[in-house]
Amino acid sequence: MGLHKLEKELTDDLLSRIDSISARTHNSRAEVVVETLKDHLPAEPATDRKAIERRRPS
């Protein structure tokens, strides 16, 4: 398993929320984002593919 970079634009509000958590937990922005994704993504993304497709904008 390798590491990969992901670049995404965020709203000011979302970045502010990430920074707030980062300051409280003494973790980097990247650590906050990665841990949040780990906590909220399904363990088996393939089994939830239809739900993910429904959320995508057309």
Biopython code that builds the backbone (N, CA, C, O; Angstrom):
import numpy as np
from Bio.PDB.StructureBuilder import StructureBuilder

atoms = [
    (1, "MET", "N", (0.843, -1.177, 0.000)),
    (1, "MET", "CA", (0.000, 0.000, 0.000)),
    (1, "MET", "C", (0.885, 1.237, 0.000)),
    (1, "MET", "O", (1.691, 1.446, 0.907)),
    (2, "GLY", "N", (0.721, 2.043, -1.024)),
    (2, "GLY", "CA", (1.514, 3.262, -1.129)),
    (2, "GLY", "C", (0.749, 4.472, -0.637)),
    (2, "GLY", "O", (-0.439, 4.399, -0.325)),
    (3, "LEU", "N", (1.450, 5.572, -0.577)),
    (3, "LEU", "CA", (0.829, 6.840, -0.210)),
    (3, "LEU", "C", (0.618, 7.649, -1.472)),
    (3, "LEU", "O", (1.449, 7.617, -2.380)),
    (4, "HIS", "N", (-0.480, 8.369, -1.536)),
    (4, "HIS", "CA", (-0.819, 9.160, -2.708)),
    (4, "HIS", "C", (-1.278, 10.541, -2.272)),
    (4, "HIS", "O", (-1.889, 10.695, -1.214)),
    (5, "LYS", "N", (-0.985, 11.536, -3.084)),
    (5, "LYS", "CA", (-1.435, 12.893, -2.792)),
    (5, "LYS", "C", (-2.777, 13.124, -3.451)),
    (5, "LYS", "O", (-3.057, 12.609, -4.533)),
    (6, "LEU", "N", (-3.602, 13.912, -2.776)),
    (6, "LEU", "CA", (-4.917, 14.276, -3.284)),
    (6, "LEU", "C", (-5.054, 15.782, -3.100)),
    (6, "LEU", "O", (-4.900, 16.301, -1.994)),
    (7, "GLU", "N", (-5.342, 16.466, -4.183)),
    (7, "GLU", "CA", (-5.521, 17.908, -4.104)),
    (7, "GLU", "C", (-6.988, 18.240, -4.313)),
    (7, "GLU", "O", (-7.596, 17.796, -5.288)),
    (8, "LYS", "N", (-7.560, 19.020, -3.402)),
    (8, "LYS", "CA", (-8.973, 19.369, -3.467)),
    (8, "LYS", "C", (-9.156, 20.784, -2.944)),
    (8, "LYS", "O", (-8.547, 21.164, -1.943)),
    (9, "GLU", "N", (-9.991, 21.563, -3.614)),
    (9, "GLU", "CA", (-10.305, 22.899, -3.138)),
    (9, "GLU", "C", (-11.382, 22.814, -2.069)),
    (9, "GLU", "O", (-12.335, 22.044, -2.194)),
    (10, "LEU", "N", (-11.224, 23.618, -1.008)),
    (10, "LEU", "CA", (-12.169, 23.625, 0.106)),
    (10, "LEU", "C", (-12.714, 25.029, 0.309)),
    (10, "LEU", "O", (-12.050, 26.015, -0.011)),
    (11, "THR", "N", (-13.915, 25.111, 0.837)),
    (11, "THR", "CA", (-14.478, 26.414, 1.178)),
    (11, "THR", "C", (-13.734, 26.979, 2.391)),
    (11, "THR", "O", (-13.086, 26.246, 3.138)),
    (12, "ASP", "N", (-13.842, 28.284, 2.565)),
    (12, "ASP", "CA", (-13.219, 28.927, 3.728)),
    (12, "ASP", "C", (-13.753, 28.329, 5.025)),
    (12, "ASP", "O", (-13.001, 28.099, 5.972)),
    (13, "ASP", "N", (-15.066, 28.078, 5.054)),
    (13, "ASP", "CA", (-15.688, 27.525, 6.260)),
    (13, "ASP", "C", (-15.129, 26.145, 6.599)),
    (13, "ASP", "O", (-14.798, 25.875, 7.754)),
    (14, "LEU", "N", (-15.023, 25.277, 5.603)),
    (14, "LEU", "CA", (-14.518, 23.928, 5.860)),
    (14, "LEU", "C", (-13.061, 23.958, 6.299)),
    (14, "LEU", "O", (-12.671, 23.231, 7.212)),
    (15, "LEU", "N", (-12.255, 24.794, 5.653)),
    (15, "LEU", "CA", (-10.846, 24.895, 6.047)),
    (15, "LEU", "C", (-10.724, 25.440, 7.462)),
    (15, "LEU", "O", (-9.858, 25.011, 8.225)),
    (16, "SER", "N", (-11.582, 26.378, 7.811)),
    (16, "SER", "CA", (-11.576, 26.921, 9.166)),
    (16, "SER", "C", (-11.919, 25.847, 10.200)),
    (16, "SER", "O", (-11.323, 25.796, 11.275)),
    (17, "ARG", "N", (-12.885, 24.992, 9.861)),
    (17, "ARG", "CA", (-13.254, 23.898, 10.766)),
    (17, "ARG", "C", (-12.095, 22.911, 10.926)),
    (17, "ARG", "O", (-11.827, 22.436, 12.030)),
    (18, "ILE", "N", (-11.410, 22.606, 9.821)),
    (18, "ILE", "CA", (-10.254, 21.713, 9.886)),
    (18, "ILE", "C", (-9.158, 22.338, 10.739)),
    (18, "ILE", "O", (-8.551, 21.659, 11.568)),
    (19, "ASP", "N", (-8.901, 23.638, 10.539)),
    (19, "ASP", "CA", (-7.871, 24.327, 11.319)),
    (19, "ASP", "C", (-8.206, 24.351, 12.802)),
    (19, "ASP", "O", (-7.316, 24.226, 13.643)),
    (20, "SER", "N", (-9.476, 24.511, 13.125)),
    (20, "SER", "CA", (-9.894, 24.521, 14.522)),
    (20, "SER", "C", (-9.618, 23.170, 15.186)),
    (20, "SER", "O", (-9.090, 23.114, 16.297)),
    (21, "ILE", "N", (-9.969, 22.114, 14.516)),
    (21, "ILE", "CA", (-9.714, 20.762, 15.046)),
    (21, "ILE", "C", (-8.214, 20.509, 15.128)),
    (21, "ILE", "O", (-7.721, 19.925, 16.093)),
    (22, "SER", "N", (-7.498, 20.956, 14.106)),
    (22, "SER", "CA", (-6.046, 20.785, 14.078)),
    (22, "SER", "C", (-5.391, 21.460, 15.290)),
    (22, "SER", "O", (-4.513, 20.879, 15.928)),
    (23, "ALA", "N", (-5.815, 22.667, 15.598)),
    (23, "ALA", "CA", (-5.254, 23.397, 16.738)),
    (23, "ALA", "C", (-5.595, 22.714, 18.062)),
    (23, "ALA", "O", (-4.748, 22.608, 18.950)),
    (24, "ARG", "N", (-6.844, 22.251, 18.188)),
    (24, "ARG", "CA", (-7.256, 21.585, 19.433)),
    (24, "ARG", "C", (-6.531, 20.268, 19.658)),
    (24, "ARG", "O", (-6.194, 19.928, 20.792)),
    (25, "THR", "N", (-6.291, 19.526, 18.584)),
    (25, "THR", "CA", (-5.714, 18.187, 18.722)),
    (25, "THR", "C", (-4.204, 18.151, 18.516)),
    (25, "THR", "O", (-3.568, 17.116, 18.716)),
    (26, "HIS", "N", (-3.638, 19.278, 18.117)),
    (26, "HIS", "CA", (-2.206, 19.365, 17.817)),
    (26, "HIS", "C", (-1.807, 18.401, 16.699)),
    (26, "HIS", "O", (-0.710, 17.843, 16.710)),
    (27, "ASN", "N", (-2.708, 18.215, 15.740)),
    (27, "ASN", "CA", (-2.441, 17.407, 14.551)),
    (27, "ASN", "C", (-2.433, 18.319, 13.339)),
    (27, "ASN", "O", (-3.035, 19.393, 13.354)),
    (28, "SER", "N", (-1.751, 17.891, 12.295)),
    (28, "SER", "CA", (-1.710, 18.676, 11.068)),
    (28, "SER", "C", (-3.063, 18.638, 10.368)),
    (28, "SER", "O", (-3.914, 17.806, 10.681)),
    (29, "ARG", "N", (-3.247, 19.544, 9.425)),
    (29, "ARG", "CA", (-4.462, 19.523, 8.615)),
    (29, "ARG", "C", (-4.624, 18.159, 7.949)),
    (29, "ARG", "O", (-5.711, 17.581, 7.956)),
    (30, "ALA", "N", (-3.543, 17.655, 7.378)),
    (30, "ALA", "CA", (-3.589, 16.370, 6.676)),
    (30, "ALA", "C", (-4.022, 15.247, 7.620)),
    (30, "ALA", "O", (-4.834, 14.398, 7.251)),
    (31, "GLU", "N", (-3.480, 15.246, 8.831)),
    (31, "GLU", "CA", (-3.861, 14.204, 9.796)),
    (31, "GLU", "C", (-5.344, 14.289, 10.149)),
    (31, "GLU", "O", (-6.014, 13.264, 10.270)),
    (32, "VAL", "N", (-5.852, 15.499, 10.312)),
    (32, "VAL", "CA", (-7.270, 15.677, 10.626)),
    (32, "VAL", "C", (-8.125, 15.142, 9.484)),
    (32, "VAL", "O", (-9.089, 14.415, 9.720)),
    (33, "VAL", "N", (-7.780, 15.495, 8.253)),
    (33, "VAL", "CA", (-8.561, 15.057, 7.099)),
    (33, "VAL", "C", (-8.502, 13.541, 6.942)),
    (33, "VAL", "O", (-9.535, 12.904, 6.735)),
    (34, "VAL", "N", (-7.310, 12.953, 7.037)),
    (34, "VAL", "CA", (-7.163, 11.509, 6.865)),
    (34, "VAL", "C", (-7.925, 10.756, 7.953)),
    (34, "VAL", "O", (-8.618, 9.784, 7.652)),
    (35, "GLU", "N", (-7.814, 11.179, 9.193)),
    (35, "GLU", "CA", (-8.518, 10.486, 10.278)),
    (35, "GLU", "C", (-10.034, 10.613, 10.120)),
    (35, "GLU", "O", (-10.775, 9.668, 10.393)),
    (36, "THR", "N", (-10.488, 11.785, 9.677)),
    (36, "THR", "CA", (-11.923, 11.970, 9.455)),
    (36, "THR", "C", (-12.416, 11.049, 8.346)),
    (36, "THR", "O", (-13.481, 10.444, 8.469)),
    (37, "LEU", "N", (-11.651, 10.940, 7.270)),
    (37, "LEU", "CA", (-12.025, 10.027, 6.192)),
    (37, "LEU", "C", (-12.057, 8.581, 6.674)),
    (37, "LEU", "O", (-12.984, 7.837, 6.353)),
    (38, "LYS", "N", (-11.059, 8.187, 7.436)),
    (38, "LYS", "CA", (-11.028, 6.816, 7.956)),
    (38, "LYS", "C", (-12.254, 6.522, 8.814)),
    (38, "LYS", "O", (-12.813, 5.427, 8.762)),
    (39, "ASP", "N", (-12.667, 7.516, 9.604)),
    (39, "ASP", "CA", (-13.812, 7.331, 10.497)),
    (39, "ASP", "C", (-15.148, 7.300, 9.761)),
    (39, "ASP", "O", (-16.107, 6.708, 10.255)),
    (40, "HIS", "N", (-15.227, 7.929, 8.586)),
    (40, "HIS", "CA", (-16.523, 8.100, 7.933)),
    (40, "HIS", "C", (-16.709, 7.328, 6.634)),
    (40, "HIS", "O", (-17.836, 7.224, 6.148)),
    (41, "LEU", "N", (-15.652, 6.788, 6.060)),
    (41, "LEU", "CA", (-15.804, 6.008, 4.833)),
    (41, "LEU", "C", (-16.158, 4.570, 5.176)),
    (41, "LEU", "O", (-15.681, 4.041, 6.181)),
    (42, "PRO", "N", (-16.982, 3.932, 4.365)),
    (42, "PRO", "CA", (-17.304, 2.529, 4.630)),
    (42, "PRO", "C", (-16.050, 1.662, 4.527)),
    (42, "PRO", "O", (-15.145, 1.952, 3.744)),
    (43, "ALA", "N", (-16.009, 0.608, 5.317)),
    (43, "ALA", "CA", (-14.854, -0.299, 5.306)),
    (43, "ALA", "C", (-14.701, -0.980, 3.952)),
    (43, "ALA", "O", (-13.587, -1.238, 3.498)),
    (44, "GLU", "N", (-15.822, -1.265, 3.317)),
    (44, "GLU", "CA", (-15.825, -1.926, 2.009)),
    (44, "GLU", "C", (-16.458, -0.990, 0.985)),
    (44, "GLU", "O", (-17.657, -1.090, 0.726)),
    (45, "PRO", "N", (-15.678, -0.081, 0.397)),
    (45, "PRO", "CA", (-16.276, 0.887, -0.518)),
    (45, "PRO", "C", (-16.968, 0.251, -1.714)),
    (45, "PRO", "O", (-17.923, 0.831, -2.231)),
    (46, "ALA", "N", (-16.535, -0.894, -2.169)),
    (46, "ALA", "CA", (-17.149, -1.534, -3.332)),
    (46, "ALA", "C", (-18.600, -1.924, -3.040)),
    (46, "ALA", "O", (-19.436, -1.903, -3.943)),
    (47, "THR", "N", (-18.902, -2.275, -1.802)),
    (47, "THR", "CA", (-20.267, -2.687, -1.470)),
    (47, "THR", "C", (-21.210, -1.500, -1.398)),
    (47, "THR", "O", (-22.428, -1.670, -1.436)),
    (48, "ASP", "N", (-20.657, -0.302, -1.294)),
    (48, "ASP", "CA", (-21.476, 0.895, -1.180)),
    (48, "ASP", "C", (-21.364, 1.759, -2.436)),
    (48, "ASP", "O", (-21.663, 2.952, -2.395)),
    (49, "ARG", "N", (-20.940, 1.172, -3.537)),
    (49, "ARG", "CA", (-20.700, 1.920, -4.775)),
    (49, "ARG", "C", (-21.953, 2.632, -5.270)),
    (49, "ARG", "O", (-21.870, 3.780, -5.707)),
    (50, "LYS", "N", (-23.115, 1.978, -5.212)),
    (50, "LYS", "CA", (-24.350, 2.600, -5.694)),
    (50, "LYS", "C", (-24.688, 3.844, -4.865)),
    (50, "LYS", "O", (-25.113, 4.858, -5.418)),
    (51, "ALA", "N", (-24.505, 3.771, -3.561)),
    (51, "ALA", "CA", (-24.780, 4.931, -2.711)),
    (51, "ALA", "C", (-23.835, 6.076, -3.046)),
    (51, "ALA", "O", (-24.252, 7.234, -3.054)),
    (52, "ILE", "N", (-22.590, 5.779, -3.318)),
    (52, "ILE", "CA", (-21.618, 6.817, -3.677)),
    (52, "ILE", "C", (-22.010, 7.421, -5.018)),
    (52, "ILE", "O", (-21.956, 8.641, -5.179)),
    (53, "GLU", "N", (-22.399, 6.607, -5.969)),
    (53, "GLU", "CA", (-22.809, 7.117, -7.283)),
    (53, "GLU", "C", (-24.020, 8.038, -7.170)),
    (53, "GLU", "O", (-24.102, 9.035, -7.888)),
    (54, "ARG", "N", (-24.959, 7.721, -6.283)),
    (54, "ARG", "CA", (-26.145, 8.563, -6.119)),
    (54, "ARG", "C", (-25.806, 9.936, -5.579)),
    (54, "ARG", "O", (-26.520, 10.899, -5.859)),
    (55, "ARG", "N", (-24.728, 10.051, -4.807)),
    (55, "ARG", "CA", (-24.348, 11.326, -4.216)),
    (55, "ARG", "C", (-23.567, 12.200, -5.180)),
    (55, "ARG", "O", (-23.460, 13.406, -4.957)),
    (56, "ARG", "N", (-23.025, 11.638, -6.230)),
    (56, "ARG", "CA", (-22.232, 12.414, -7.195)),
    (56, "ARG", "C", (-23.121, 13.340, -8.002)),
    (56, "ARG", "O", (-24.201, 12.952, -8.448)),
    (57, "PRO", "N", (-22.656, 14.572, -8.188)),
    (57, "PRO", "CA", (-23.430, 15.460, -9.054)),
    (57, "PRO", "C", (-23.350, 14.995, -10.496)),
    (57, "PRO", "O", (-22.334, 14.444, -10.919)),
    (58, "SER", "N", (-24.394, 15.210, -11.238)),
    (58, "SER", "CA", (-24.431, 14.774, -12.646)),
    (58, "SER", "C", (-23.702, 15.724, -13.541)),
    (58, "SER", "O", (-23.637, 15.507, -14.751)),
]
sb = StructureBuilder()
sb.init_structure("model")
sb.init_model(0)
sb.init_chain("A")
sb.init_seg("    ")
for serial, (resi, resn, name, xyz) in enumerate(atoms, 1):
    if name == "N":
        sb.init_residue(resn, " ", resi, " ")
    sb.init_atom(name, np.array(xyz, "f"), 0.0, 1.0, " ", f" {name:<3s}", serial, name[0])
structure = sb.get_structure()
